Amino acid sequence: MRDSMTVFEKTYGWYLKQLAACDFLGRAERLGARVGDEALVFSFLNDPIAISRAGVIGPGGQAPGFSECIVLMNYILRCPETLPATGDWVTYREVKGSGPLAVYFSENAVKPLQDRFAGNVAALEAACSALGGRKEPGTGGYDFSATFFPLPRVPLNLRFNDADEEFPASCTLLFTSDVSAWLDPESLAILAVLFAQKIATGDPSAVRP
């Protein structure tokens, strides 16, 4: 028998205690979730998720990874008392407190998409469609743009320009300006990385941080 818990177990246990101490089921409507079997049920990166006082259950009855759990718990625990007004699209750098994680966001969420889909916008379109993306035609002259809801109240807009003779491929991930009401900068960066990994793998059901 082990004498000590892992960092994950300690952190996960702390979040479960915070969840048990609040009326998280009463937040269902604000979170864009429904209540079933004493759990909040909603979509996370296009997969069904159920969260109860016992923990987080994902597709196939399996528990998601550590990163997914952190994002989901923060989403529920930060739920505002009233729905904030949805603002304009902003970059990650424009999110308050994001500065220390801006390089991490760029290197682990944006760059992999640029590298993976340079010269193959058709593959990007297919991957985005598989993840539930809604294509946005004519968005600022970009070669491709799509909007997603990785969490019910956290829309994400992907804009992509393919490489040409003068410039390399470029990708931009945007959030609405009210995103800070739902996730802290660290959780938002993790969410973006998980999203990018799902898109880049080409298999929305097989991804781990």
Helices and strands as residue ranges (DSSP letters): H 7-20, G 24-27, H 28-31, E 34-36, E 39-44, E 47-52, E 55-57, G 59-61, H 66-77, E 89-91, G 92-94, G 99-101, H 102-105, I 106-110, H 111-117, H 121-130, E 134-135, E 144-151, E 154-161, E 170-176, G 179-181, H 185-201
